[in-house]
Amino acid sequence: MLDPLSRAIQFPSYAVLTKSDRPALIVVASFGATAAGLGAIDVQHFGRPVGSPDTKSAPSAIEVLVQVLKQRGLVDCRIGIELRAPASDRAADLGARLPLARLDDCSVLLRYIRAVKTADEIRLMRECAEASQQAAVTALALARPGRDMLDISTAYRVEVARYDAELDHFAWGVSDGGIAMQVSSALKETDLCYVDFGCRRRGYFSDAGLTLAMREPRADALAAIDNLVRSLDAGSAALQAGRPASACQVEMTRALHTGSASEHCSASGHGLGVQVRDLPFVAPRTTERLRDQCVDLPADLPLEAGMVINLEASVFVAGEYSANVERSYVVRQHGAELLVSAPPAVLMPGAQGRTP
């Protein structure tokens, strides 16, 4: 077996993006079939396929990368490289092979570019979110007093697989006020639980959450959940192109502080896409910067149309209950829209979910 680091060293892959040429993807020949069908991408292989009778020396990944760059006339220009371990050693090798090129770290720039999604990306993310939501509703329908939480988490894993997706997380709020991923504990008839779930499908992540109620919640708990919903409503109204991401957090927090159990509530958010937590971050105002050798940006990024933002508000009252409301939104030029139709904020098995 290979650990992730050694696998990255032995089977590196590269993507080459330029202003005018079509993208190039450089992958190991043994896994080349995975890239089959990418008609708009120039797929190049390095190494030899498994079982190949050819005994000649096969080009390495870095040799194929240099060849692609030379074919595109990129031997004496500025080249941005995503520098993450163990890529730094390979970047030094590339620099030695292209002595006239200037190699700059563009890790932040790439994350910034990825923050704004294309229409096709939004479609893929919507499909992923729909699969995750349907899987969660199906799995949580199994909840009964005495049922092990782990059984429900496993059911979610099985259900997302039916949609050609894979588990990213399925988290529960537990009685001591914490959050657990793989918890084996029997549900009680009085439980009111935070639930947070997400999956990965075709390279994109989903992230959502709701509250599981084993019976009709108490009035004070329902008031707190209503408060969480109002927080998300206020935050989503602030998701407007040109406004800083922190403006959304300010509005979410302001809404929380006017409602029930506010001292136990929190609100935050983050970008969503090929990473489950990505730019921009919905957090308090900050003067910190996001820097690499290509860009110098405010950490409190201005929102742009096409960004997909996940907002979450939760409450934990240790020993009593926990609750969660988490939804994803697409930023448009003059506002935001839900990525998918929102599920009930409170889901009660055997009864129709309640949407405060």
SELO-271392 format. One record per atom (N, C-alpha, C): x, y, z; residue in one letter. Coordinates in steps of 0.05 Angstrom, whole numbers, padded with zeros to 5 digits, always signed. Layout:
! SELO-271392
XYZA/...
This chain:
! SELO-271392
+00017-00024+00000M/+00000+00000+00000M/+00017+00025+00000M/+00006+00047-00009L/+00020+00072-00010L/+00006+00093+00007L/+00021+00107+00023D/+00008+00129+00037D/+00005+00153+00018D/-00012+00172+00024P/-00018+00194+00005P/+00007+00209-00004P/+00026+00213+00014L/+00050+00228+00006L/+00066+00213-00014L/+00072+00187-00009S/+00088+00172-00028S/+00074+00168-00054S/+00047+00165-00053R/+00032+00163-00078R/+00035+00188-00095R/+00035+00211-00082A/+00037+00237-00097A/+00065+00239-00109A/+00085+00228-00096I/+00112+00229-00106I/+00115+00210-00130I/+00104+00186-00128Q/+00108+00166-00150Q/+00089+00171-00173Q/+00066+00181-00168F/+00046+00185-00190F/+00037+00214-00190F/+00055+00233-00195P/+00046+00261-00196P/+00029+00266-00221P/+00013+00286-00220S/-00002+00294-00244S/-00001+00325-00246S/-00004+00335-00270Y/-00002+00364-00274Y/-00024+00373-00293Y/-00034+00397-00288A/-00052+00410-00307A/-00038+00436-00316A/-00039+00441-00341V/-00027+00465-00353V/-00049+00483-00364V/-00052+00507-00354L/-00073+00526-00363L/-00060+00551-00374L/-00068+00558-00398T/-00057+00583-00411T/-00081+00599-00421T/-00075+00623-00430K/-00097+00641-00439K/-00108+00632-00466K/-00092+00620-00483S/-00101+00614-00510S/-00103+00585-00517S/-00085+00567-00507D/-00087+00539-00514D/-00107+00524-00497D/-00116+00502-00507R/-00134+00486-00490R/-00118+00473-00467R/-00131+00468-00445P/-00117+00457-00421P/-00104+00431-00428P/-00081+00426-00415A/-00067+00400-00417A/-00068+00386-00390A/-00071+00360-00391L/-00070+00344-00367L/-00050+00322-00370L/-00031+00320-00351I/-00009+00301-00353I/-00013+00280-00331I/-00018+00255-00338V/-00024+00234-00319V/-00007+00209-00325V/-00003+00192-00305V/+00011+00168-00309V/-00004+00149-00329V/+00011+00136-00346A/-00002+00121-00368A/-00019+00098-00357A/-00012+00087-00334S/-00027+00065-00323S/-00056+00073-00315S/-00059+00099-00309F/-00085+00109-00301F/-00097+00127-00323F/-00086+00125-00347G/-00095+00142-00369G/-00124+00138-00376G/-00135+00114-00373A/-00162+00109-00380A/-00182+00127-00364A/-00173+00135-00340T/-00190+00152-00323T/-00196+00178-00336T/-00177+00188-00353A/-00180+00213-00366A/-00193+00211-00394A/-00200+00186-00401A/-00213+00182-00428A/-00239+00198-00430A/-00244+00209-00453G/-00268+00223-00458G/-00267+00253-00452G/-00244+00263-00443L/-00241+00291-00438L/-00233+00305-00464L/-00252+00307-00482G/-00246+00316-00509G/-00235+00344-00511G/-00242+00362-00492A/-00233+00389-00493A/-00206+00393-00480A/-00194+00371-00470I/-00169+00373-00456I/-00148+00356-00470I/-00124+00367-00472D/-00101+00353-00484D/-00089+00335-00463D/-00095+00309-00464V/-00085+00290-00444V/-00059+00278-00453V/-00038+00281-00437Q/-00012+00270-00442Q/-00005+00250-00420Q/+00009+00228-00429H/+00016+00207-00410H/+00046+00206-00405H/+00053+00198-00381F/+00081+00192-00375F/+00083+00164-00364F/+00107+00152-00366G/+00111+00125-00358G/+00099+00106-00378G/+00099+00080-00371R/+00088+00059-00389R/+00064+00047-00375R/+00044+00039-00391P/+00021+00025-00380P/+00029-00001-00367P/+00015-00010-00347V/+00020-00036-00334V/+00019-00058-00354V/+00039-00075-00355G/+00039-00098-00374G/+00049-00092-00401G/+00058-00067-00406S/+00068-00060-00432S/+00093-00076-00439S/+00095-00087-00463P/+00119-00103-00471P/+00143-00085-00478P/+00138-00058-00481D/+00159-00040-00489D/+00180-00037-00467D/+00205-00042-00474T/+00226-00041-00454T/+00242-00015-00455T/+00234+00003-00473K/+00248+00028-00475K/+00242+00046-00451K/+00261+00063-00445S/+00257+00081-00423S/+00233+00100-00429S/+00214+00102-00410A/+00191+00119-00414A/+00196+00146-00401A/+00185+00168-00413P/+00189+00194-00402P/+00177+00197-00374P/+00189+00213-00357S/+00178+00219-00331S/+00157+00241-00333S/+00143+00245-00311A/+00122+00266-00310A/+00134+00293-00315A/+00157+00299-00303I/+00169+00325-00307I/+00179+00329-00335I/+00188+00308-00348E/+00197+00309-00376E/+00174+00315-00394E/+00151+00303-00390V/+00128+00308-00407V/+00118+00337-00402V/+00118+00345-00377L/+00110+00373-00370L/+00128+00393-00385L/+00154+00389-00385V/+00172+00407-00399V/+00166+00407-00428V/+00161+00384-00439Q/+00155+00382-00468Q/+00130+00398-00475Q/+00109+00395-00459V/+00084+00410-00463V/+00089+00440-00462V/+00104+00449-00442L/+00110+00477-00439L/+00126+00488-00463L/+00145+00472-00472K/+00161+00480-00496K/+00144+00482-00521K/+00126+00463-00524Q/+00108+00463-00548Q/+00090+00488-00548Q/+00085+00499-00525R/+00068+00522-00523R/+00084+00548-00520R/+00110+00546-00524G/+00126+00570-00523G/+00129+00583-00496G/+00128+00566-00475L/+00128+00577-00448L/+00155+00570-00434L/+00177+00576-00447V/+00203+00570-00436V/+00217+00594-00424V/+00208+00618-00431D/+00222+00642-00422D/+00202+00663-00412D/+00181+00653-00398C/+00160+00671-00388C/+00155+00666-00358C/+00135+00679-00347R/+00127+00676-00320R/+00107+00653-00318R/+00113+00633-00301I/+00096+00610-00298I/+00088+00607-00269I/+00062+00606-00264G/+00052+00602-00237G/+00050+00572-00231G/+00058+00565-00207I/+00058+00537-00198I/+00044+00535-00171I/+00027+00516-00168E/+00014+00510-00143E/+00034+00496-00125E/+00045+00510-00106L/+00067+00498-00090L/+00055+00488-00063L/+00051+00462-00063R/+00044+00448-00038R/+00061+00423-00036R/+00068+00416-00012A/+00085+00392-00008A/+00070+00368-00020A/+00085+00351-00035P/+00113+00351-00040P/+00121+00365-00066P/+00106+00385-00075A/+00111+00397-00101A/+00135+00414-00102A/+00145+00424-00079S/+00167+00443-00079S/+00192+00431-00091S/+00198+00405-00086D/+00221+00392-00098D/+00218+00390-00128D/+00194+00384-00137R/+00190+00381-00166R/+00191+00408-00180R/+00183+00430-00165A/+00186+00457-00176A/+00215+00464-00181A/+00232+00456-00162A/+00261+00461-00165A/+00272+00446-00190A/+00262+00422-00194D/+00271+00406-00217D/+00261+00420-00243D/+00236+00430-00243L/+00226+00444-00266L/+00242+00469-00272L/+00249+00484-00251G/+00265+00508-00254G/+00292+00502-00266G/+00304+00480-00259A/+00330+00473-00270A/+00328+00466-00300A/+00305+00456-00308R/+00301+00448-00336R/+00292+00472-00353R/+00281+00493-00340L/+00272+00517-00355L/+00286+00541-00342L/+00312+00544-00347P/+00327+00565-00333P/+00319+00593-00341P/+00305+00597-00364L/+00297+00624-00372L/+00270+00632-00362L/+00255+00613-00350A/+00228+00618-00340A/+00229+00628-00311A/+00209+00644-00304R/+00206+00653-00277R/+00183+00637-00265R/+00188+00621-00244L/+00168+00604-00231L/+00159+00617-00205L/+00133+00623-00204D/+00122+00636-00180D/+00100+00619-00168D/+00098+00619-00141D/+00077+00605-00127D/+00050+00619-00133D/+00031+00604-00143C/+00004+00616-00149C/-00018+00600-00134C/-00011+00588-00111S/-00031+00572-00097S/-00056+00588-00089S/-00052+00612-00079V/-00075+00629-00071V/-00090+00638-00096V/-00076+00645-00117L/-00089+00654-00142L/-00108+00632-00152L/-00099+00607-00152L/-00116+00585-00162L/-00141+00582-00144L/-00138+00584-00118R/-00161+00582-00101R/-00180+00605-00106R/-00170+00629-00111Y/-00186+00652-00117Y/-00202+00648-00143Y/-00188+00638-00163I/-00201+00632-00189I/-00223+00612-00185I/-00218+00591-00170R/-00238+00570-00166R/-00262+00579-00150R/-00259+00601-00136A/-00281+00611-00119A/-00306+00618-00136A/-00301+00627-00161V/-00324+00635-00179V/-00329+00611-00197V/-00353+00601-00196K/-00360+00577-00211K/-00372+00583-00238K/-00368+00565-00257T/-00381+00566-00283T/-00409+00555-00280T/-00425+00558-00301A/-00452+00547-00300A/-00451+00516-00298A/-00432+00504-00312D/-00430+00475-00310D/-00422+00466-00282D/-00404+00481-00270E/-00396+00474-00242E/-00420+00476-00223E/-00436+00497-00226I/-00459+00500-00209I/-00479+00478-00213I/-00482+00469-00238R/-00499+00446-00243R/-00489+00421-00229R/-00463+00415-00231L/-00452+00392-00218L/-00455+00394-00187L/-00451+00418-00177M/-00454+00422-00148M/-00483+00418-00139M/-00501+00427-00156R/-00530+00424-00150R/-00537+00394-00149R/-00527+00379-00169E/-00532+00350-00169E/-00521+00337-00145E/-00497+00345-00136C/-00484+00333-00112C/-00501+00340-00088C/-00510+00365-00085A/-00525+00373-00062A/-00552+00359-00061A/-00565+00355-00084E/-00590+00340-00085E/-00586+00311-00076E/-00565+00299-00086A/-00560+00271-00078A/-00555+00269-00048A/-00540+00287-00037S/-00534+00287-00009S/-00559+00291+00008S/-00575+00310+00000Q/-00600+00316+00015Q/-00619+00293+00015Q/-00623+00281-00009Q/-00641+00258-00010Q/-00631+00234+00006Q/-00604+00230+00005A/-00592+00208+00021A/-00596+00213+00050A/-00592+00238+00059A/-00595+00244+00087A/-00624+00240+00097A/-00643+00250+00081V/-00671+00246+00089V/-00678+00217+00091V/-00669+00201+00072T/-00674+00172+00072T/-00661+00159+00096T/-00636+00166+00102A/-00622+00154+00125A/-00635+00162+00151A/-00642+00187+00154L/-00653+00197+00180L/-00681+00186+00184L/-00695+00178+00163A/-00721+00166+00167A/-00720+00140+00183A/-00696+00128+00185L/-00692+00104+00201L/-00691+00109+00231L/-00689+00135+00238A/-00685+00141+00266A/-00709+00133+00283A/-00703+00119+00305R/-00723+00111+00324R/-00709+00110+00352R/-00724+00113+00373P/-00711+00109+00400P/-00699+00082+00401P/-00674+00081+00410G/-00659+00056+00412G/-00642+00050+00388G/-00646+00064+00365R/-00630+00060+00341R/-00602+00072+00345R/-00582+00057+00337D/-00554+00067+00339D/-00550+00089+00319D/-00538+00111+00327M/-00532+00133+00309M/-00513+00123+00286M/-00496+00104+00293L/-00477+00094+00273L/-00492+00080+00250L/-00514+00067+00256D/-00530+00054+00235D/-00540+00075+00215D/-00548+00098+00225I/-00558+00119+00207I/-00536+00132+00191I/-00513+00136+00203S/-00489+00146+00188S/-00482+00127+00166S/-00483+00101+00172T/-00476+00081+00151T/-00497+00081+00129T/-00522+00084+00136A/-00543+00085+00116A/-00539+00109+00097A/-00530+00132+00108Y/-00524+00155+00091Y/-00502+00148+00072Y/-00481+00135+00081R/-00459+00127+00064R/-00469+00109+00041R/-00486+00091+00048V/-00497+00072+00027V/-00515+00088+00007V/-00531+00106+00017E/-00549+00121+00000E/-00534+00139-00019E/-00514+00153-00010V/-00499+00171-00029V/-00486+00155-00050V/-00478+00130-00044A/-00465+00113-00064A/-00485+00107-00087A/-00511+00106-00081R/-00531+00101-00102R/-00531+00124-00122R/-00522+00147-00114Y/-00521+00170-00132Y/-00493+00174-00143Y/-00476+00153-00142D/-00449+00155-00153D/-00433+00176-00137D/-00438+00178-00111A/-00423+00197-00094A/-00410+00181-00072A/-00392+00195-00057E/-00379+00182-00035E/-00381+00200-00010E/-00380+00187+00013L/-00383+00201+00038L/-00360+00221+00043L/-00367+00245+00051D/-00347+00263+00062D/-00349+00265+00092D/-00373+00270+00102H/-00377+00271+00131H/-00406+00267+00138H/-00411+00257+00162F/-00438+00255+00174F/-00433+00258+00204F/-00440+00282+00214A/-00433+00289+00242A/-00458+00293+00258A/-00456+00285+00284W/-00478+00288+00303W/-00470+00307+00325W/-00490+00322+00335G/-00486+00336+00360G/-00492+00316+00383G/-00474+00315+00403V/-00477+00296+00424V/-00484+00311+00450V/-00492+00295+00470S/-00504+00307+00494S/-00485+00326+00510S/-00459+00322+00508D/-00441+00339+00523D/-00435+00365+00509D/-00448+00370+00487G/-00444+00395+00472G/-00424+00394+00450G/-00412+00371+00445G/-00392+00368+00424G/-00404+00357+00399G/-00386+00351+00379I/-00394+00340+00353I/-00378+00315+00349I/-00391+00294+00339A/-00377+00268+00335A/-00384+00258+00307A/-00363+00247+00293M/-00367+00235+00267M/-00376+00206+00268M/-00361+00189+00281Q/-00367+00161+00282Q/-00376+00154+00310Q/-00400+00162+00317V/-00410+00158+00344V/-00429+00134+00345V/-00424+00115+00364S/-00442+00092+00368S/-00457+00097+00394S/-00481+00107+00391S/-00497+00113+00414S/-00527+00110+00407S/-00542+00100+00425A/-00571+00096+00419A/-00586+00122+00421A/-00603+00127+00402L/-00620+00151+00403L/-00641+00148+00425L/-00647+00170+00438K/-00667+00170+00460K/-00692+00184+00450K/-00714+00178+00462E/-00740+00189+00452E/-00741+00219+00457E/-00723+00230+00474T/-00723+00259+00479T/-00702+00274+00463T/-00688+00260+00446D/-00665+00273+00432D/-00674+00294+00412D/-00659+00316+00412L/-00660+00337+00392L/-00632+00342+00384L/-00624+00334+00360C/-00596+00331+00352C/-00588+00348+00328C/-00565+00361+00330Y/-00551+00373+00308Y/-00542+00351+00289Y/-00547+00355+00263V/-00537+00336+00242V/-00524+00352+00220V/-00500+00344+00212D/-00485+00358+00191D/-00475+00336+00172D/-00480+00339+00146F/-00473+00318+00127F/-00464+00329+00101F/-00448+00313+00086G/-00439+00322+00060G/-00426+00299+00045G/-00425+00301+00019C/-00413+00280+00002C/-00397+00293-00020C/-00383+00277-00035R/-00367+00286-00058R/-00376+00271-00082R/-00382+00285-00104R/-00391+00273-00128R/-00379+00287-00152R/-00366+00272-00169R/-00353+00283-00194R/-00335+00307-00188R/-00321+00304-00165G/-00300+00324-00159G/-00310+00348-00142G/-00336+00349-00137Y/-00347+00372-00122Y/-00361+00363-00096Y/-00359+00380-00076F/-00369+00374-00049F/-00397+00387-00044F/-00412+00374-00026S/-00436+00386-00015S/-00432+00388+00015S/-00447+00406+00028D/-00446+00409+00057D/-00472+00421+00065D/-00486+00407+00083A/-00513+00416+00092A/-00518+00406+00120A/-00539+00416+00132G/-00546+00407+00159G/-00575+00414+00166G/-00585+00399+00186L/-00611+00403+00197L/-00612+00392+00225L/-00636+00390+00236T/-00639+00382+00264T/-00658+00358+00264T/-00649+00336+00278L/-00666+00312+00281L/-00680+00314+00308L/-00707+00311+00307A/-00723+00311+00331A/-00737+00285+00334A/-00733+00272+00356M/-00746+00246+00361M/-00775+00250+00370M/-00782+00274+00379R/-00810+00281+00385R/-00812+00311+00382R/-00836+00322+00384E/-00841+00350+00381E/-00823+00365+00401E/-00805+00383+00391P/-00787+00397+00410P/-00802+00416+00429P/-00789+00422+00451R/-00800+00441+00470R/-00802+00468+00457R/-00818+00485+00469A/-00822+00512+00458A/-00796+00528+00457A/-00779+00526+00478D/-00755+00542+00478D/-00735+00532+00457D/-00734+00506+00452A/-00717+00495+00431A/-00726+00504+00403A/-00753+00503+00399L/-00764+00512+00374L/-00758+00541+00369L/-00759+00557+00390A/-00753+00586+00388A/-00724+00590+00380A/-00706+00573+00391A/-00678+00575+00384A/-00673+00567+00355A/-00687+00547+00345I/-00684+00538+00317I/-00695+00559+00299I/-00718+00571+00306D/-00728+00594+00290D/-00707+00616+00288D/-00693+00620+00309N/-00672+00640+00310N/-00649+00633+00290N/-00642+00607+00289L/-00622+00599+00269L/-00631+00604+00241L/-00656+00598+00235V/-00667+00602+00208V/-00666+00632+00201V/-00674+00649+00220R/-00673+00678+00215R/-00644+00687+00210R/-00625+00674+00224S/-00597+00681+00219S/-00589+00675+00191S/-00596+00652+00181L/-00589+00645+00153L/-00604+00663+00133L/-00629+00670+00139D/-00643+00688+00122D/-00629+00715+00120D/-00620+00725+00143A/-00606+00751+00144A/-00579+00749+00129A/-00565+00727+00133G/-00539+00724+00120G/-00542+00721+00090G/-00561+00706+00081S/-00565+00702+00052S/-00573+00728+00039S/-00588+00745+00053A/-00596+00771+00042A/-00572+00789+00037A/-00550+00784+00053A/-00526+00800+00050A/-00506+00788+00030A/-00513+00766+00018L/-00496+00754-00003L/-00500+00768-00029L/-00488+00791-00032Q/-00491+00807-00056Q/-00463+00814-00068Q/-00461+00812-00094A/-00436+00818-00107A/-00426+00845-00100A/-00400+00846-00093G/-00387+00871-00085G/-00385+00876-00055G/-00402+00863-00040R/-00401+00865-00011R/-00379+00847+00001R/-00366+00854+00022P/-00346+00836+00034P/-00360+00812+00047P/-00346+00789+00047A/-00357+00765+00059A/-00365+00769+00088A/-00350+00786+00102S/-00355+00791+00131S/-00382+00804+00135S/-00393+00818+00115A/-00419+00831+00118A/-00441+00810+00123A/-00438+00787+00111C/-00456+00765+00115C/-00455+00755+00144C/-00430+00752+00154Q/-00427+00742+00182Q/-00438+00763+00202Q/-00435+00788+00196V/-00445+00809+00213V/-00475+00807+00215V/-00489+00804+00193E/-00518+00802+00193E/-00528+00777+00206E/-00514+00754+00202M/-00522+00729+00215M/-00520+00732+00245M/-00497+00743+00254T/-00493+00746+00283T/-00513+00766+00295T/-00519+00787+00281R/-00538+00807+00291R/-00566+00794+00295R/-00574+00777+00276A/-00599+00763+00278A/-00600+00744+00301A/-00577+00730+00306L/-00576+00711+00328L/-00579+00725+00355L/-00567+00748+00357H/-00567+00762+00383H/-00594+00774+00391H/-00613+00774+00372T/-00639+00785+00378T/-00659+00763+00385T/-00649+00737+00385G/-00668+00715+00389G/-00662+00698+00413G/-00676+00675+00414S/-00674+00657+00437S/-00648+00642+00438S/-00638+00637+00462A/-00613+00621+00467A/-00589+00632+00452A/-00588+00658+00448S/-00567+00670+00432S/-00539+00665+00443S/-00538+00662+00470E/-00511+00658+00482E/-00500+00631+00475E/-00516+00612+00465H/-00507+00585+00458H/-00504+00582+00427H/-00510+00603+00412C/-00511+00601+00383C/-00485+00611+00370C/-00480+00601+00346S/-00458+00611+00330S/-00466+00610+00300S/-00452+00627+00284A/-00459+00628+00256A/-00433+00633+00240A/-00430+00620+00218S/-00407+00623+00201S/-00413+00613+00173S/-00393+00614+00156G/-00397+00604+00128G/-00371+00602+00114G/-00372+00591+00090H/-00348+00587+00074H/-00355+00580+00045H/-00336+00584+00028G/-00340+00576+00000G/-00340+00546-00002G/-00351+00536-00024L/-00354+00508-00029L/-00348+00502-00058L/-00337+00478-00063G/-00330+00471-00091G/-00314+00446-00092G/-00290+00447-00103V/-00273+00424-00104V/-00260+00418-00077V/-00263+00436-00058Q/-00256+00432-00030Q/-00281+00437-00013Q/-00284+00423+00008V/-00308+00426+00024V/-00308+00452+00039V/-00284+00464+00044R/-00283+00491+00056R/-00262+00506+00039R/-00272+00526+00025D/-00255+00541+00007D/-00261+00571+00009D/-00247+00586-00007L/-00253+00615-00008L/-00280+00621-00020L/-00293+00642-00011P/-00286+00660+00011P/-00295+00649+00038P/-00284+00659+00060F/-00292+00652+00086F/-00311+00673+00098F/-00334+00664+00108V/-00353+00682+00120V/-00346+00683+00150V/-00332+00704+00158A/-00320+00706+00184A/-00320+00735+00193A/-00314+00741+00218P/-00313+00769+00226P/-00292+00785+00210P/-00296+00811+00209R/-00278+00829+00194R/-00249+00825+00203R/-00231+00825+00184T/-00202+00822+00190T/-00186+00838+00170T/-00162+00846+00179T/-00144+00860+00161T/-00123+00842+00150T/-00125+00816+00155E/-00105+00797+00145E/-00107+00795+00115E/-00085+00785+00103R/-00083+00783+00074R/-00079+00754+00065R/-00087+00748+00041L/-00081+00723+00027L/-00060+00729+00006L/-00037+00717+00009R/-00015+00724-00009R/-00001+00699-00020R/+00007+00702-00045D/+00027+00684-00057D/+00045+00702-00074D/+00059+00691-00093Q/+00077+00707-00109Q/+00063+00720-00133Q/+00037+00715-00135C/+00021+00726-00158C/+00000+00746-00149C/-00012+00742-00125V/-00033+00760-00116V/-00030+00767-00087V/-00041+00789-00079D/-00042+00799-00052D/-00071+00808-00047D/-00087+00792-00034L/-00116+00797-00032L/-00124+00801-00002L/-00146+00815+00002P/-00156+00816+00030P/-00168+00789+00037P/-00163+00780+00061A/-00175+00755+00070A/-00206+00757+00071A/-00215+00782+00076D/-00244+00787+00075D/-00251+00794+00046D/-00254+00773+00030L/-00257+00777+00001L/-00284+00790-00006L/-00284+00807-00026P/-00310+00817-00037P/-00324+00794-00051P/-00350+00792-00048L/-00365+00771-00061L/-00368+00776-00091L/-00369+00755-00106E/-00372+00757-00135E/-00394+00739-00145E/-00408+00747-00166A/-00429+00730-00177A/-00416+00704-00186A/-00429+00682-00180G/-00419+00655-00187G/-00406+00641-00164G/-00401+00655-00142M/-00391+00641-00118M/-00413+00624-00106M/-00405+00601-00095V/-00424+00584-00080V/-00415+00585-00051V/-00434+00594-00034I/-00427+00599-00006I/-00445+00581+00012I/-00432+00569+00031N/-00447+00552+00051N/-00450+00568+00077N/-00474+00571+00087L/-00479+00585+00112L/-00490+00565+00133L/-00481+00568+00157E/-00489+00550+00179E/-00493+00566+00205E/-00515+00559+00218A/-00521+00570+00245A/-00528+00546+00262A/-00517+00546+00286S/-00522+00523+00304S/-00524+00532+00333S/-00536+00514+00349V/-00539+00520+00377V/-00533+00494+00393V/-00517+00497+00414F/-00511+00474+00432F/-00517+00482+00461F/-00536+00469+00473V/-00542+00473+00501V/-00535+00446+00514V/-00511+00445+00526A/-00500+00420+00537A/-00520+00407+00556A/-00523+00380+00551G/-00541+00365+00568G/-00570+00367+00561G/-00577+00384+00542E/-00605+00388+00535E/-00611+00382+00506E/-00599+00398+00488Y/-00604+00394+00460Y/-00583+00408+00443Y/-00582+00401+00417S/-00566+00416+00397S/-00583+00418+00372S/-00577+00438+00356A/-00593+00441+00331A/-00575+00454+00310A/-00582+00450+00285N/-00566+00460+00263N/-00584+00467+00239N/-00577+00489+00226V/-00589+00496+00200V/-00566+00504+00182V/-00563+00490+00160E/-00540+00495+00142E/-00549+00491+00113E/-00544+00512+00097R/-00553+00512+00069R/-00532+00526+00052R/-00533+00520+00026S/-00514+00531+00007S/-00529+00549-00013S/-00515+00571-00021Y/-00527+00591-00037Y/-00508+00598-00061Y/-00520+00606-00083V/-00505+00616-00106V/-00508+00646-00106V/-00485+00660-00106V/-00486+00689-00107V/-00492+00698-00135V/-00511+00715-00138R/-00517+00727-00164R/-00511+00757-00163R/-00514+00771-00185Q/-00506+00799-00186Q/-00522+00816-00166Q/-00547+00810-00162H/-00564+00827-00144H/-00575+00811-00121H/-00562+00790-00113G/-00572+00775-00090G/-00563+00746-00092G/-00575+00729-00077A/-00567+00701-00076A/-00592+00683-00078A/-00587+00658-00087E/-00609+00639-00089E/-00599+00612-00077E/-00617+00597-00066L/-00610+00571-00055L/-00599+00553-00077L/-00578+00538-00070L/-00567+00519-00090L/-00588+00497-00096L/-00601+00487-00075V/-00623+00468-00078V/-00645+00476-00059V/-00669+00466-00063S/-00691+00472-00045S/-00684+00463-00017S/-00689+00480+00003A/-00681+00475+00030A/-00698+00452+00042A/-00685+00433+00056P/-00700+00413+00071P/-00712+00425+00096P/-00729+00410+00109P/-00740+00421+00135P/-00718+00427+00154P/-00721+00449+00169A/-00701+00455+00190A/-00701+00434+00212A/-00725+00423+00217V/-00728+00402+00237V/-00741+00378+00223V/-00727+00355+00225L/-00738+00330+00213L/-00746+00312+00236L/-00772+00304+00235M/-00782+00285+00255M/-00790+00259+00241M/-00776+00237+00245P/-00783+00212+00232P/-00811+00204+00237P/-00825+00195+00216G/-00852+00187+00219G/-00872+00210+00218G/-00862+00234+00216A/-00879+00258+00215A/-00868+00277+00194A/-00885+00295+00184Q/-00876+00314+00165Q/-00856+00334+00178Q/-00834+00339+00165G/-00814+00357+00175G/-00825+00385+00179G/-00815+00399+00199R/-00824+00426+00205R/-00804+00446+00194R/-00813+00466+00180T/-00796+00487+00169T/-00804+00513+00183T/-00788+00521+00203P/-00795+00546+00217P/-00794+00569+00198P/
